[in-house]
């Protein structure tokens, strides 16, 4: 019984060439029967000319004729059975014309059957399960088509049977009569099984406010099918069907939040389906105009700070900016977001001239208010250099250094022709390769590089002896991810935990280009770390931070962490900032004991307005008084403690 079954499926044949070709003894095995579309394997016991080829043709085909083929290379070749049942021949053809048959074997191809199981009726656009049985040949698939669709045709949204049974498939959005079909993967995509399907119509409704203010976020309550990719949008009244503006997916929740346009007028909220953008519901809304005002000193000095008071809508990303008179609203300038509070501190321009303070909307940069501003030259500042004969680094030999690297979506922005993340990687690699002493313990923690829309933080290099080559390889592999968030507070807290077992000095360096976006409180975390009483210093390197008030926040956080803030605008600044973060810092206090400047001992001079100041640092026995004169360099030489 077993021998007869083997004989049915596999045949071993000794053959000789025909049509006058040189005799070639062949031992080949292949199936004698199969089903449409299935795989057919032809095996060779001995090698043949690799240019010879194997094909499957209808029985009785003329010599030299071939269909799809495979060269006879190696021990076996894989063919696909024809899609139409019937009697065929597997042939090995000689490479040269007239393609003489070197070997042949009959092949009986039987038809395949399939079944399709599904509900009789589903709602338009809904996902539902389809159970199936069938040959599951390569590229076989399940599709939904309108009833009466010609054979071999299929629609978008098909699913391959290789994904298993049952399959999740999405119904068409338009109501009507359809068929679920099991189609063969090979053309002409014969139907092996089918089932009728009725798709029912769906509807939706909206509850929206009658009026909203321009630029404001507002909520929309809705009812509807909530199918995949269904969404709500706001468009000007009369907008062509299927077009959309700002939108929110219904899957995000109910009610949904939408931003009103910056331009006032008559608009419409629409519920659109995710597949065909069919409008299921619409409701009118009137967008009302908004106004704003700004006030500030009429005249300010260059490279100083002006305080601006404002009133206005304070919509997301609204901001106040200083621009030259006549400049386009999309121009670059010093600014502050209105979300910082009713009084803003904005850095003044470097060059004197006639400027304007403008309140601009965050989305389309519309001007809501403006005020003239005269910028005059400031008195020439003096310079202060602090030096010490103590050559010790700011990092002790037994110190632990942890770098926190921001790899969130904003790090994909470019400075010139380079992405911020590429510049940051290069700077951190330089820190590891040349700036850190070999005796230090090193660790690297990163956020934003592994998961979109996430507040995840990862310890990429656990704290341990510095291994320059291994650390460099890890850093080189890090890339920023679009739409990733910025969990500064959570990452600082985790980094503090990473350092908790260290008994010696600890330095935490945060490199970031933005602010917290995960709802944390970095200031509170740093305050808590500092309160633990350990020898911990938190230095912050701000990369491409354009907003003065954000830089001032970073400066305040660094002071809380007994550290310093370093401002980096480009690649050279960033490498320098990271290197200086390892050195001994100093602070400059005015006569009211307010910190008005900082720098690095034995580092470059800093600029200060003329006046009397006090310099304090950790390596000096006592504070050092200094008088700064305009356009002069003053040098303070520190005396190390005895």
C-alpha positions in Angstrom: 0.0 0.0 0.0 2.8 2.4 0.9 4.7 1.7 -2.3 1.6 2.3 -4.5 1.0 5.7 -2.8 4.6 6.7 -3.4 4.2 5.7 -7.0 1.2 7.9 -7.3 2.9 11.1 -6.2 6.5 10.7 -7.3 8.1 9.2 -10.3 11.8 8.4 -10.9 12.6 8.2 -14.7 15.7 7.3 -16.7 15.5 9.2 -19.9 17.5 10.0 -23.0 17.6 13.1 -25.2 15.3 13.1 -28.2 15.2 14.9 -31.6 18.7 14.0 -32.4 20.3 15.6 -29.3 23.3 13.9 -27.6 22.2 11.3 -25.2 22.1 12.4 -21.6 21.2 9.9 -18.8 18.9 11.7 -16.3 17.4 10.7 -12.9 14.7 13.2 -12.0 11.8 13.1 -9.5 8.6 15.1 -9.6 4.9 14.7 -8.6 2.5 13.2 -11.0 -0.6 15.0 -9.7 -1.3 18.2 -7.8 -3.9 21.0 -7.4 -4.1 24.3 -9.2 -1.7 27.0 -8.1 0.3 24.8 -5.7 4.0 24.4 -5.7 5.7 21.8 -7.9 9.2 20.7 -7.0 11.4 19.0 -9.5 14.5 17.3 -8.1 17.7 16.1 -9.8 19.9 13.3 -8.6 22.7 14.4 -10.9 23.6 17.8 -12.1 22.5 18.9 -15.6 23.5 21.8 -17.8 22.5 24.8 -15.6 21.2 26.6 -18.7 18.7 23.8 -19.3 15.3 24.7 -17.9 12.1 23.1 -16.6 8.6 24.1 -17.6 5.0 22.9 -17.3 2.9 22.8 -20.6 -0.5 21.4 -21.5 -0.3 17.7 -22.5 0.3 17.3 -26.2 2.0 20.7 -26.6 4.3 21.0 -29.6 8.0 20.4 -29.0 10.0 23.4 -28.0 7.0 25.2 -26.5 7.4 26.4 -22.9 5.5 28.5 -20.3 6.8 29.9 -17.1 10.2 28.2 -16.4 13.1 27.8 -14.0 16.7 27.0 -14.9 17.9 23.6 -13.8 20.5 24.9 -11.3 21.3 23.0 -8.2 19.5 19.9 -6.8 15.9 21.1 -7.4 13.7 23.8 -9.0 10.4 25.1 -7.8 7.5 25.7 -10.2 3.9 26.7 -9.7 1.1 24.5 -11.0 -1.2 26.0 -13.7 -4.3 27.8 -12.4 -6.6 25.8 -14.7 -7.3 22.1 -14.0 -6.3 19.5 -16.6 -3.6 17.3 -18.0 -0.1 18.7 -18.3 3.5 17.7 -18.8 6.6 18.7 -16.8 9.5 19.0 -19.3 13.2 19.6 -19.0 14.2 21.5 -22.2 17.7 21.8 -23.7 19.2 25.3 -23.5 19.8 25.8 -27.2 17.1 26.1 -29.9 15.0 24.3 -30.8 14.8 23.5 -27.0 14.7 19.8 -27.4 12.9 17.8 -24.7 15.5 16.0 -22.5 12.9 14.6 -20.0 9.1 14.7 -19.6 6.5 13.5 -17.1 2.7 13.7 -17.1 1.2 16.0 -14.4 -2.5 15.8 -13.6 -3.7 19.1 -12.1 -7.0 18.9 -10.1 -9.2 21.9 -9.2 -9.1 23.3 -5.7 -12.1 24.2 -3.6 -12.5 26.8 -0.9 -15.2 27.8 1.5 -15.9 31.3 2.9 -17.7 31.9 6.2 -18.9 35.3 7.4 -22.0 37.1 8.7 -24.8 37.7 6.3 -24.9 41.4 7.1 -22.5 44.0 8.5 -22.5 47.8 8.8 -20.7 49.9 6.3 -17.0 50.3 7.1 -17.1 47.8 10.0 -14.4 45.3 10.6 -15.5 41.6 10.8 -14.1 38.1 10.7 -14.0 35.9 7.6 -13.3 32.2 8.2 -12.0 30.2 5.2 -10.7 26.9 4.0 -8.8 26.4 0.8 -5.4 25.6 -0.7 -3.7 28.7 0.8 -1.3 28.9 -2.1 1.2 31.7 -2.4 -0.6 35.1 -2.8 -4.1 33.6 -2.5 -6.4 36.2 -1.0 -9.9 37.2 0.3 -11.6 40.2 -1.2 -15.0 41.9 -1.1 -16.5 43.0 -4.4 -20.0 44.3 -5.4 -22.4 41.6 -6.5 -22.0 40.8 -10.2 -18.4 42.0 -10.4 -16.6 40.1 -13.3 -14.4 37.2 -12.3 -10.8 38.0 -11.5 -11.5 41.6 -10.3 -10.8 42.6 -6.7 -11.0 45.7 -4.5 -8.7 47.5 -2.1 -8.6 46.1 1.4 -8.0 42.5 0.5 -6.3 40.1 2.9 -3.8 37.3 2.0 -4.8 33.8 3.3 -1.3 33.3 4.6 -2.4 35.6 7.5 -4.5 32.7 8.8 -8.2 31.9 9.4 -10.2 33.7 10.5 -9.1 37.0 8.9 -10.1 40.5 10.0 -11.4 42.4 7.0 -13.1 45.7 6.6 -16.5 46.1 4.9 -17.1 48.6 2.1 -18.6 51.9 3.3 -21.4 52.1 0.7 -24.5 50.1 1.5 -25.5 47.4 -1.0 -25.1 43.7 -2.0 -21.6 42.3 -2.2 -19.7 39.0 -2.4 -16.8 37.8 -0.3 -14.5 35.8 -2.7 -11.5 33.5 -2.2 -9.3 34.3 -5.2 -6.2 32.5 -6.4 -3.0 34.6 -6.2 -1.9 33.8 -9.7 -3.6 35.6 -12.6 -6.3 35.5 -13.8 -7.3 35.2 -10.1 -9.9 32.4 -10.4 -12.6 32.4 -7.7 -12.4 29.2 -5.6 -15.1 30.1 -3.1 -17.7 32.8 -2.4 -20.4 34.1 0.0 -23.0 36.8 -0.3 -22.8 39.8 2.0 -25.2 42.6 2.6 -23.6 45.9 3.8 -26.0 48.1 5.7 -25.9 51.9 5.7 -24.5 54.0 8.7 -25.2 57.5 10.0 -23.7 60.0 12.4 -24.6 63.1 14.3 -22.7 66.0 15.8 -23.2 68.4 18.8 -21.1 71.5 18.4 -21.0 75.0 19.9 -22.7 77.7 17.8 -19.6 80.0 18.1 -15.9 79.6 18.9 -13.1 82.1 19.0 -10.4 82.0 16.3 -7.5 79.7 17.2 -9.2 78.3 20.3 -9.5 74.6 20.9 -13.1 73.4 21.4 -14.9 70.1 21.9 -17.3 68.3 19.6 -19.6 65.5 20.8 -20.4 62.9 18.2 -22.3 59.7 17.5 -21.4 57.4 14.6 -19.9 54.1 13.5 -16.4 55.0 14.8 -14.8 52.8 12.1 -11.1 52.7 11.4 -9.8 56.2 10.4 -13.2 57.9 10.7 -12.5 61.5 11.7 -14.0 65.0 12.4 -12.8 68.0 10.5 -13.5 71.8 10.4 -13.7 73.4 6.9 -15.1 76.7 5.5 -18.8 76.5 4.8 -19.3 75.4 1.1 -16.1 73.4 0.9 -16.2 70.6 -1.7 -17.1 67.2 -0.3 -14.3 64.9 0.7 -11.9 67.8 1.4 -10.8 68.4 5.0 -8.9 70.8 7.2 -7.7 70.3 10.8 -9.1 67.0 12.0 -9.4 64.6 15.0 -9.9 60.8 14.7 -13.0 59.5 16.4 -10.9 56.7 17.9 -9.2 59.4 20.0 -12.3 59.7 22.1 -15.7 61.4 22.6 -15.9 64.3 22.8 -13.2 65.2 20.3 -11.0 68.3 20.4 -10.5 70.5 17.3 -8.6 73.8 16.8 -10.6 76.7 15.4 -9.0 78.3 12.3 -7.1 81.6 12.8 -9.4 83.3 10.3 -12.9 84.2 11.5 -16.0 83.3 9.4 -18.6 80.7 8.8 -17.4 77.1 9.0 -18.7 73.5 9.2 -17.8 70.5 11.4 -18.1 67.3 9.4 -17.9 63.6 10.3 -16.1 61.8 7.5 -15.6 58.1 6.9 -12.0 56.8 7.0 -12.1 54.9 3.6 -13.9 57.1 1.1 -14.2 60.4 3.1 -17.9 60.2 2.8 -19.7 62.9 4.9 -22.0 61.2 7.4 -22.9 64.4 9.4 -22.3 68.1 9.4 -23.0 71.0 11.7 -22.4 74.8 11.3 -20.1 76.8 13.6 -19.2 80.5 13.5 -15.6 81.4 14.2 -15.4 84.8 15.9 -12.5 87.2 15.6 -10.0 87.8 18.4 -7.9 90.8 19.5 -4.8 91.4 21.5 -2.6 94.1 22.8 1.1 94.4 23.8 2.9 97.0 25.9 6.6 97.5 26.6 9.2 100.3 26.9 9.5 102.4 23.8 13.3 102.2 23.8 15.7 99.4 24.8 19.3 98.6 24.4 20.8 96.0 22.1 21.5 92.6 23.5 19.5 93.2 26.7 16.1 92.1 27.9 12.7 93.8 27.4 9.7 93.0 29.5 6.4 92.8 27.5 3.0 92.7 29.0 0.2 91.4 26.7 -3.5 90.6 26.6 -5.0 88.2 24.1 -6.5 84.8 23.4 -3.4 82.8 24.6 -4.2 80.0 22.2 -1.7 77.1 21.9 1.6 78.3 20.4 0.6 82.0 20.3 3.7 84.1 20.8 5.2 87.6 21.1 8.2 88.4 18.8 10.5 91.3 18.0 11.0 91.8 14.3 12.4 94.7 12.1 9.7 97.1 10.8 8.3 95.7 7.6 9.6 92.1 8.2 7.4 89.2 7.2 5.7 87.4 10.1 7.5 84.2 9.2 10.9 85.8 9.8 13.2 84.8 12.6 13.5 86.9 15.8 13.7 86.7 19.6 10.3 85.6 21.0 8.4 84.1 24.0 5.3 82.0 24.0 2.3 83.6 25.7 1.8 80.4 27.7 4.8 81.6 29.8 2.5 84.2 31.5 1.1 87.7 31.2 4.6 89.2 31.4 7.3 88.0 29.0 11.0 88.5 29.0 12.4 88.7 25.5 16.0 89.2 24.4 16.5 92.3 22.3 18.2 92.3 18.9 21.9 92.5 18.5 21.7 95.4 16.0 20.2 98.9 16.7 17.3 100.0 14.6 13.5 100.3 14.3 11.6 97.2 15.3 8.1 96.0 16.2 6.8 93.9 19.0 4.1 91.7 17.6 1.5 89.3 19.1 1.2 86.5 16.5 -1.1 83.5 16.3 0.6 80.1 16.7 -0.8 78.4 13.7 -0.9 80.8 10.8 1.2 83.6 12.3 -1.5 86.2 12.0 -0.8 89.6 13.6 -3.2 90.4 16.5 -1.3 93.4 18.0 1.8 95.4 17.3 3.9 98.1 19.0 6.9 100.0 17.8 10.3 99.5 19.5 13.5 101.5 19.1 16.6 99.6 19.8 19.7 101.7 20.6 23.3 100.6 21.0 24.2 99.5 24.6 27.3 100.7 26.4 30.3 98.7 25.5 30.5 95.9 28.1 33.6 94.7 30.0 34.9 91.2 30.1 35.7 88.9 33.0 38.1 86.0 33.0 38.5 83.7 36.0 41.7 81.7 36.3 43.2 79.4 38.8 46.6 77.7 39.3 44.7 74.7 40.6 44.8 72.4 37.5 42.4 69.8 38.8 39.5 69.0 36.5 36.0 69.7 37.6 35.5 65.9 37.7 37.4 63.8 40.3 39.0 60.6 39.2 36.5 58.5 41.2 33.5 60.5 39.8 30.4 59.0 38.0 29.2 60.8 34.9 25.8 60.1 33.4 24.7 61.8 30.1 21.0 62.2 29.4 20.5 62.5 25.6 17.3 64.0 24.1 16.4 62.0 20.9 12.8 63.1 20.6 11.2 64.2 17.4 12.4 67.8 17.5 16.0 66.5 17.2 15.2 65.6 13.6 15.1 69.4 12.7 18.1 70.7 10.9 20.8 73.3 11.6 22.1 74.1 8.1 22.3 70.8 6.3 22.7 68.6 9.4 20.1 67.1 11.7 20.3 68.1 15.4 20.6 64.4 16.5 23.6 63.9 14.2 25.4 66.9 15.7 24.5 65.7 19.2 25.7 62.2 18.6 29.0 63.5 17.3 29.4 65.8 20.4 28.6 63.0 22.9 31.0 60.7 21.1 33.8 63.3 21.3 33.0 63.7 25.0 33.5 59.9 25.5 36.5 59.5 23.2 38.6 62.5 24.4 37.2 64.6 27.2 36.3 62.1 29.9 39.2 60.8 32.1 39.7 57.0 31.8 39.1 56.4 35.5 35.5 57.8 35.6 32.3 55.7 35.8 30.1 56.4 32.8 26.4 55.9 31.9 24.1 56.9 29.1 20.3 57.3 29.3 18.3 58.3 26.3 14.6 59.2 25.6 12.6 59.6 22.4 14.4 57.1 20.2 12.4 53.9 20.4 8.6 54.6 20.5 6.4 57.2 18.9 4.0 59.2 21.0 5.7 57.8 24.1 7.3 59.1 27.3 9.7 56.2 27.5 13.2 56.5 28.8 16.0 53.9 28.3 19.3 53.1 30.0 21.5 52.4 27.0 24.8 52.2 28.9 24.5 51.0 32.6 26.9 52.8 35.0 30.3 51.2 35.0 34.0 51.7 34.1 34.3 53.8 30.9 34.7 51.6 27.8 35.4 54.1 25.1 34.9 51.9 22.1 31.8 50.2 23.3 30.2 53.5 24.4 31.0 55.1 21.1 29.4 52.2 19.2 26.2 52.5 21.3 26.0 56.3 20.8 26.5 56.0 17.1 23.5 53.7 16.9 21.0 56.2 18.4 18.6 58.0 16.2 15.7 60.4 16.9 12.2 59.3 16.3 9.5 61.6 14.8 6.5 62.2 17.1 8.4 61.0 20.2 7.8 63.1 23.4 10.2 64.7 25.8 10.0 63.1 29.3 12.7 65.3 31.0 11.4 64.9 34.5 11.0 61.1 34.4 14.4 60.7 32.8 16.1 62.9 35.4 14.4 60.9 38.2 15.6 57.6 36.6 19.1 59.0 36.1 19.2 60.0 39.8 18.3 56.4 40.6 21.0 55.1 38.4 23.5 57.2 40.4 22.1 56.4 43.8 24.6 53.7 44.6 27.6 55.9 43.9 29.4 57.2 47.0 31.8 59.6 45.3 31.1 62.8 43.2 28.3 62.5 40.6 27.8 64.6 37.5 24.5 64.5 35.5 24.6 66.2 32.1 21.3 66.8 30.3 21.5 67.5 26.6 18.2 68.7 25.2 16.7 71.0 22.5 13.2 71.5 24.1 11.0 71.4 27.2 9.0 68.8 29.1 6.1 67.4 27.0 5.0 64.5 29.3 3.4 66.5 32.1 6.4 66.1 34.5 8.0 68.7 36.7 11.8 68.7 36.0 12.4 71.5 38.6 10.8 69.5 41.3 12.9 66.4 40.4 16.1 68.4 40.4 15.2 70.0 43.7 14.5 66.5 45.2 17.9 65.2 43.9 19.7 68.1 45.4 17.9 67.7 48.7 19.3 64.2 49.1 22.6 65.9 50.2 24.9 63.8 48.0 27.7 65.2 46.0 25.6 65.6 42.8 25.9 68.3 40.2 23.3 68.8 37.4 24.6 70.5 34.3 22.3 71.3 31.4 23.3 71.8 27.8 20.6 73.6 25.8 20.8 72.9 22.1 19.3 75.4 19.6 17.1 77.0 22.3 15.8 80.2 20.8 13.5 81.4 23.6 15.1 83.4 26.4 12.6 82.3 29.0 13.2 78.6 28.3 16.9 79.2 28.6 16.3 81.0 31.9 14.3 78.0 33.1 17.2 75.7 32.3 19.6 78.1 34.1 17.3 78.0 37.2 17.2 74.2 37.1 20.9 73.9 36.8 21.4 76.3 39.8 19.1 74.1 41.8 21.2 71.1 40.9 24.5 72.9 42.0 25.4 73.0 38.3 25.4 75.3 35.3 23.6 75.9 32.1 25.5 75.9 28.7 23.9 77.4 25.7 24.8 75.8 22.3 23.5 77.2 19.0 25.5 74.9 16.6 27.9 72.0 16.3 31.0 73.8 17.6 29.0 75.3 20.5 27.6 71.9 21.5 30.9 70.1 21.6 32.4 73.0 23.6 29.4 73.1 26.0 29.6 69.3 26.7 33.4 69.6 27.3 32.9 72.6 29.6 30.2 70.8 31.5 33.1 68.7 33.0 35.0 71.7 34.2 34.9 73.9 37.3 32.1 76.6 37.0 32.0 80.0 38.6 29.1 82.4 39.2 28.9 86.2 39.2 26.7 88.0 41.7 25.7 91.6 41.6 25.6 93.9 44.7 22.1 92.5 45.6 23.5 89.0 45.6 21.6 88.1 42.4 23.3 85.7 40.0 23.7 87.7 36.7 26.4 85.6 34.9 28.4 82.4 35.0 31.4 80.8 33.3 34.2 78.2 33.5 37.4 78.6 35.5 40.3 78.9 33.0 37.7 79.2 30.3 36.8 82.0 27.8 35.9 85.5 29.2 32.3 86.4 29.7 30.7 89.8 29.0 29.3 91.9 31.9 28.0 95.4 32.1 30.2 97.9 34.0 29.8 97.6 37.8 30.9 95.8 41.0 30.5 92.1 41.3 31.4 89.0 43.4 32.8 85.8 41.9 32.1 82.6 43.7 33.3 79.0 42.9 33.9 75.7 44.7 37.7 75.8 44.4 38.2 79.3 46.0 38.8 79.8 49.7 36.5 82.9 49.7 34.4 85.0 47.3 36.4 87.4 45.1 35.3 91.0 44.4 35.9 92.5 41.0 35.1 95.8 39.3 34.2 95.6 35.6 34.9 98.5 33.3 33.5 99.0 29.8 35.7 97.6 27.0 38.3 96.2 29.4 39.3 92.7 30.4 39.3 92.0 34.2 41.0 88.9 35.5 40.2 87.2 38.8 42.9 84.8 40.0 41.5 82.2 42.4 43.4 81.1 45.5 42.7 77.4 46.1 41.7 76.4 49.7 44.5 75.3 51.9 
